[in-house]
Amino acid sequence: MSYKKNKYKIVKNAIPMDVANFVHDYFLMKREVFLRMKKSKYISKYNDDWGKMGDEQCPQSYNHYSDVAMDTILSLLTDKMNKETGLKLSPTYSYARIYNKGESLEKHTDRYSCEVSTTLCLGGDVWPIWLTDTKGKDIEVKFHLPSIDEELELSLSSLLQPKMSMAEKNKNVFFIVFQLVFYQCF
């Protein structure tokens, strides 16, 4: 599948499984630490350094903008994404979210800084993401959650079809997805 032709691509073996497992466990633990610190009022309700609960799209889900671990993966994947897209990309930001049971992400258009987005699923049930291709056709992307000896898949999409949706309600207690965003250098 050509990224330049289709404006999206599924990339297998994006990151090693041990790194994916580490980031998965790290982010779940970070949410627990965040909840305990907020409950005990150790950190202010206005402090987002440890992430936050909810945003406009998913008000019940823990999320963190530019987490250090996610930004590290963003940086490490830049060369791979350049190769996969055939573009010269520069990292923009990372965003991670743990979807709570029953939450869904409605169809939306990402902001302009999401010129090239990558989405990596780190856990939960198979939950489709929908992309709109260059002809306006909706395409369902179901993440393959790996067994212990497999690698993760990474979905690459570009600004040309930025409408994305988590169309089905999540049936698990958690589902971790993080987005790595790049912009094209000219």
SERO-4910 file (N, C-alpha, C, O; in steps of 0.05 Angstrom, whole numbers):
BEGIN
 pado doro    nc1    nc2    nc3   cac1   cac2   cac3    cc1    cc2    cc3    oc1    oc2    oc3
  Met    A     17    -23      0      0      0      0     18     25      0     36     27     16
  Ser    A     13     43    -18     29     67    -21     17     90     -5     -7     97     -9
  Tyr    A     32    102     13     22    125     28     17    149      9     -4    163     12
  Lys    A     35    154    -10     31    176    -28      6    174    -44     -7    194    -50
  Lys    A     -1    150    -52    -26    146    -68    -51    146    -51    -70    160    -58
  Asn    A    -51    132    -29    -75    129    -13    -78    150     10   -100    154     20
  Lys    A    -56    163     17    -55    182     39    -60    170     66    -67    184     85
  Tyr    A    -58    144     68    -57    130     94    -42    104     90    -40     94     67
  Lys    A    -33     92    111    -18     67    109    -17     54    137    -15     67    157
  Ile    A    -19     27    137    -16     12    161     13      3    162     23    -10    143
  Val    A     27      9    183     56      2    186     58    -19    207     52    -14    231
  Lys    A     68    -43    200     72    -64    219    100    -61    231    118    -49    219
  Asn    A    103    -72    255    129    -71    269    139    -42    274    163    -36    272
  Ala    A    120    -25    281    127      3    285    146      7    309    165     22    307
  Ile    A    139     -6    331    157     -6    354    159    -34    365    141    -50    361
  Pro    A    181    -41    378    184    -67    389    163    -72    411    155    -54    425
  Met    A    155    -97    413    134   -105    433    142    -98    461    125    -90    477
  Asp    A    168   -101    468    175    -95    496    173    -65    502    166    -58    524
  Val    A    177    -48    482    173    -19    485    144    -14    488    135      2    505
  Ala    A    127    -26    471     98    -22    472     87    -31    500     71    -17    512
  Asn    A     96    -54    510     87    -63    536     96    -44    558     81    -38    577
  Phe    A    121    -34    556    130    -15    576    113     10    576    105     19    597
  Val    A    108     22    553     93     46    551     64     42    560     52     59    573
  His    A     53     19    554     26     12    563     24     12    593      7     25    605
  Asp    A     43     -3    606     43     -5    635     49     22    648     37     30    668
  Tyr    A     68     36    636     76     63    646     52     81    646     47     95    666
  Phe    A     36     82    624     14    101    622     -8     94    641    -21    111    653
  Leu    A    -14     68    645    -34     59    665    -25     67    693    -41     77    709
  Met    A      1     63    699     11     71    725     11    101    729      4    111    751
  Lys    A     17    116    708     17    145    710    -12    155    716    -15    173    732
  Arg    A    -32    143    704    -60    150    709    -66    145    739    -78    162    752
  Glu    A    -57    123    750    -63    116    778    -49    136    796    -61    145    816
  Val    A    -24    143    790    -10    163    806    -24    190    805    -28    203    825
  Phe    A    -32    198    781    -47    223    777    -73    223    794    -78    243    808
  Leu    A    -88    201    793   -113    200    808   -108    202    838   -123    216    853
  Arg    A    -88    188    848    -81    189    877    -72    217    885    -80    227    906
  Met    A    -55    230    869    -45    256    876    -68    277    875    -69    295    892
  Lys    A    -86    275    856   -109    293    855   -127    289    879   -137    308    891
  Lys    A   -133    264    885   -151    257    907   -140    268    934   -154    278    951
  Ser    A   -114    265    938   -101    274    962    -95    304    962    -85    315    982
  Lys    A   -101    316    940    -95    345    936    -65    351    938    -57    373    945
  Tyr    A    -49    331    931    -20    335    930    -13    354    907      6    369    909
  Ile    A    -28    352    886    -25    371    864    -51    387    859    -72    376    865
  Ser    A    -48    411    850    -71    428    846    -89    418    823    -79    405    804
  Lys    A   -114    423    825   -133    415    804   -127    430    778   -137    423    757
  Tyr    A   -111    451    779   -104    467    756    -77    457    743    -69    468    722
  Asn    A    -64    439    756    -38    429    746    -42    405    728    -53    385    736
  Asp    A    -34    408    703    -36    386    683    -10    372    678     -8    357    658
  Asp    A     10    376    695     36    364    690     35    333    690     51    320    677
  Trp    A     15    322    704     12    293    706    -11    283    688    -19    260    690
  Gly    A    -20    301    670    -43    294    653    -68    306    665    -67    322    683
  Lys    A    -91    297    654   -116    307    664   -139    287    657   -136    270    640
  Met    A   -160    290    671   -184    273    666   -202    289    647   -211    311    654
  Gly    A   -207    277    624   -226    289    606   -216    311    589   -198    326    596
  Asp    A   -228    314    565   -224    336    547   -251    340    533   -270    326    539
  Glu    A   -252    358    514   -277    363    500   -288    339    485   -313    336    484
  Gln    A   -271    322    475   -280    299    460   -287    274    477   -306    260    471
  Cys    A   -273    270    498   -277    247    516   -275    256    545   -254    255    557
  Pro    A   -297    265    556   -297    278    583   -290    259    606   -283    269    627
  Gln    A   -291    233    602   -286    214    624   -258    200    622   -251    185    640
  Ser    A   -243    206    602   -218    192    597   -194    208    606   -192    232    602
  Tyr    A   -175    193    617   -149    204    625   -133    210    599   -133    193    581
  Asn    A   -120    233    598   -104    239    575    -80    256    583    -79    269    605
  His    A    -60    257    566    -37    273    571    -25    283    545    -20    267    526
  Tyr    A    -22    309    543    -10    322    520     20    324    525     29    333    545
  Ser    A     36    314    505     65    316    506     78    302    531     95    314    544
  Asp    A     69    278    537     82    262    557    110    256    548    115    252    524
  Val    A    129    256    566    157    252    559    162    225    545    177    224    526
  Ala    A    150    204    555    154    177    542    142    178    514    154    167    495
  Met    A    118    189    510    106    190    484    122    208    465    125    202    441
  Asp    A    132    231    475    149    248    459    175    234    450    185    239    429
  Thr    A    185    217    468    209    202    461    204    183    438    220    181    419
  Ile    A    181    169    439    173    151    416    169    168    391    176    159    369
  Leu    A    156    191    394    153    209    371    179    215    357    182    213    333
  Ser    A    199    222    374    225    228    363    238    203    350    250    205    329
  Leu    A    236    180    364    249    156    354    236    146    328    249    134    312
  Leu    A    210    152    324    196    142    300    198    162    276    188    155    254
  Thr    A    210    185    280    210    204    258    224    194    233    212    197    211
  Asp    A    247    181    235    260    170    211    243    149    198    241    148    173
  Lys    A    231    131    213    214    110    202    190    122    188    183    113    166
  Met    A    178    143    199    155    156    186    163    170    161    148    171    141
  Asn    A    187    182    161    197    194    136    199    173    114    191    178     91
  Lys    A    210    150    121    213    129    101    186    118     92    182    114     68
  Glu    A    167    114    111    141    103    104    124    122     87    109    113     70
  Thr    A    127    148     91    111    167     76    124    178     52    111    187     33
  Gly    A    151    176     51    166    189     29    167    219     32    174    233     13
  Leu    A    160    229     56    160    257     62    182    264     81    192    246     95
  Lys    A    190    289     82    208    298    103    191    310    125    179    331    121
  Leu    A    189    296    148    172    304    169    187    314    193    210    307    197
  Ser    A    174    331    208    185    341    233    165    336    255    141    342    251
  Pro    A    173    326    278    154    321    300    140    346    310    152    367    312
  Thr    A    114    343    315     98    366    325     91    362    354     98    378    371
  Tyr    A     76    340    360     68    335    388     58    306    390     53    292    371
  Ser    A     55    298    415     43    272    421     19    276    440     18    296    454
  Tyr    A      0    258    439    -24    260    456    -32    231    462    -36    215    443
  Ala    A    -35    225    487    -43    198    495    -69    199    511    -74    218    525
  Arg    A    -85    178    507   -111    177    521   -117    148    529   -112    129    514
  Ile    A   -129    144    553   -140    119    561   -170    122    561   -181    136    577
  Tyr    A   -183    109    542   -212    110    540   -225     93    562   -218     70    565
  Asn    A   -243    105    576   -258     90    596   -281     74    583   -289     81    561
  Lys    A   -290     54    596   -312     38    586   -336     56    579   -344     73    594
  Gly    A   -346     51    555   -370     66    545   -363     92    530   -382    104    519
  Glu    A   -338    101    530   -332    125    516   -327    120    487   -318     98    479
  Ser    A   -332    139    470   -326    137    442   -316    165    432   -323    185    444
  Leu    A   -300    164    412   -290    188    400   -306    192    374   -303    176    355
  Glu    A   -322    213    373   -339    218    349   -322    228    326   -300    237    329
  Lys    A   -333    225    302   -320    234    278   -314    264    280   -331    280    288
  His    A   -289    270    273   -281    298    276   -258    303    256   -247    284    245
  Thr    A   -251    328    252   -229    335    235   -207    346    254   -212    365    269
  Asp    A   -183    334    252   -161    343    268   -152    371    259   -157    380    237
  Arg    A   -139    385    278   -129    412    271   -107    411    251    -96    389    246
  Tyr    A   -100    434    240    -81    435    218    -53    424    226    -39    412    209
  Ser    A    -45    427    251    -19    417    259    -17    387    258      5    375    261
  Cys    A    -40    373    253    -40    344    250    -37    337    221    -52    320    211
  Glu    A    -19    349    207    -16    345    178    -11    315    172    -23    305    153
  Val    A      5    302    187      9    274    185      7    262    213     24    269    230
  Ser    A    -13    246    218    -17    234    244    -12    205    244    -18    191    225
  Thr    A     -1    195    266      2    166    270    -14    159    295    -14    174    314
  Thr    A    -27    136    294    -42    127    317    -33    100    324    -31     82    307
  Leu    A    -26     96    349    -16     70    359    -33     61    382    -37     75    402
  Cys    A    -45     37    379    -61     25    400    -44      8    418    -28     -8    408
  Leu    A    -46     13    444    -29     -2    463    -44    -22    480    -32    -37    495
  Gly    A    -71    -24    477    -86    -43    493   -115    -39    490   -125    -18    482
  Gly    A   -130    -60    498   -160    -60    497   -170    -78    475   -155    -92    462
  Asp    A   -197    -78    472   -210    -93    451   -202    -81    424   -194    -58    422
  Val    A   -206    -97    402   -203    -86    375   -225    -65    372   -249    -71    375
  Trp    A   -218    -41    366   -236    -18    365   -229     -3    340   -207      9    338
  Pro    A   -247     -2    321   -239     10    295   -236     41    296   -249     54    312
  Ile    A   -219     50    279   -216     79    274   -224     82    245   -217     66    228
  Trp    A   -239    103    239   -249    108    212   -234    132    201   -230    152    214
  Leu    A   -224    128    176   -212    149    161   -229    155    136   -243    137    127
  Thr    A   -228    179    127   -241    186    102   -220    189     81   -202    206     84
  Asp    A   -221    173     59   -200    174     39   -203    199     21   -221    215     25
  Thr    A   -185    201      1   -185    224    -16   -209    226    -34   -214    248    -45
  Lys    A   -225    205    -36   -249    206    -52   -274    209    -35   -297    208    -45
  Gly    A   -270    212     -9   -293    216      9   -304    190     20   -325    191     34
  Lys    A   -292    168     14   -301    142     24   -290    136     52   -267    140     57
  Asp    A   -308    127     70   -299    120     97   -286     93     97   -296     74     85
  Ile    A   -263     91    110   -247     67    112   -244     59    141   -235     75    157
  Glu    A   -251     34    147   -249     24    174   -221     12    178   -212     -5    162
  Val    A   -207     21    199   -181     10    206   -184     -4    233   -189     10    253
  Lys    A   -182    -30    233   -183    -45    259   -154    -51    267   -139    -64    252
  Phe    A   -147    -41    290   -120    -47    300   -118    -76    307   -136    -87    320
  His    A    -97    -88    299    -90   -116    307    -75   -114    333    -53   -104    334
  Leu    A    -87   -124    354    -73   -125    380    -55   -150    380    -65   -172    377
  Pro    A    -30   -146    384    -11   -168    381    -11   -188    403    -18   -183    426
  Ser    A     -3   -212    396      3   -232    416     31   -226    426     44   -207    417
  Ile    A     40   -240    445     65   -234    459     89   -234    439    109   -220    445
  Asp    A     88   -249    417    111   -250    399    107   -234    374    123   -237    355
  Glu    A     87   -217    373     83   -201    349     88   -171    356     91   -163    379
  Glu    A     90   -156    335     95   -127    338     69   -112    333     49   -124    323
  Leu    A     68    -87    341     45    -71    338     43    -59    310     63    -56    296
  Glu    A     18    -52    303     14    -38    278     10     -8    284      0     -1    305
  Leu    A     18      8    265     15     37    268      0     47    244      7     39    221
  Ser    A    -20     62    248    -36     73    226    -27    101    220    -26    119    238
  Leu    A    -19    106    196    -11    133    187    -33    145    171    -44    132    153
  Ser    A    -40    170    177    -59    184    160    -50    212    156    -34    223    171
  Ser    A    -60    224    135    -51    251    129    -74    271    129    -97    263    132
  Leu    A    -67    296    126    -86    318    127   -108    315    105   -129    326    108
  Leu    A   -102    299     85   -122    297     63   -146    281     71   -167    283     57
  Gln    A   -145    265     92   -169    251    101   -169    251    132   -166    230    144
  Pro    A   -172    275    144   -168    277    173   -192    270    190   -190    270    214
  Lys    A   -214    263    178   -238    257    194   -234    229    207   -232    209    192
  Met    A   -233    228    233   -228    203    247   -249    199    267   -260    218    279
  Ser    A   -255    174    272   -276    168    292   -270    141    305   -261    122    291
  Met    A   -275    139    330   -276    114    344   -306    107    345   -319    115    364
  Ala    A   -315     93    325   -344     91    321   -359     73    341   -382     78    346
  Glu    A   -346     53    351   -360     35    369   -353     42    397   -331     51    403
  Lys    A   -372     37    415   -367     42    443   -347     21    453   -348     -2    447
  Asn    A   -328     31    469   -308     13    480   -321     -5    501   -335      4    518
  Lys    A   -315    -31    498   -327    -51    516   -309    -59    539   -317    -71    559
  Asn    A   -284    -52    537   -264    -58    558   -263    -35    578   -273    -13    574
  Val    A   -250    -41    600   -246    -20    620   -227      2    610   -230     25    617
  Phe    A   -208     -6    594   -190     14    583   -182      8    554   -184    -15    546
  Phe    A   -174     28    541   -164     25    514   -144     48    511   -152     72    513
  Ile    A   -119     42    506    -99     63    505    -91     68    476    -83     50    462
  Val    A    -93     93    468    -85    101    441    -68    126    445    -74    143    461
  Phe    A    -46    127    430    -33    153    430    -27    161    401    -22    145    384
  Gln    A    -27    187    398    -24    199    371      3    213    370     10    229    388
  Leu    A     17    209    349     42    223    344     37    240    320     27    230    299
  Val    A     44    265    321     37    283    299     62    296    288     80    305    303
  Phe    A     63    298    262     86    309    247     75    331    228     52    331    221
  Tyr    A     93    349    220     86    366    198    107    363    177    130    354    183
  Gln    A    100    369    153    118    365    130    137    389    127    128    412    128
  Cys    A    163    383    124    183    403    120    186    408     90    186    389     74
  Phe    A    188    432     82    192    438     53    219    450     47    225    457     24
***
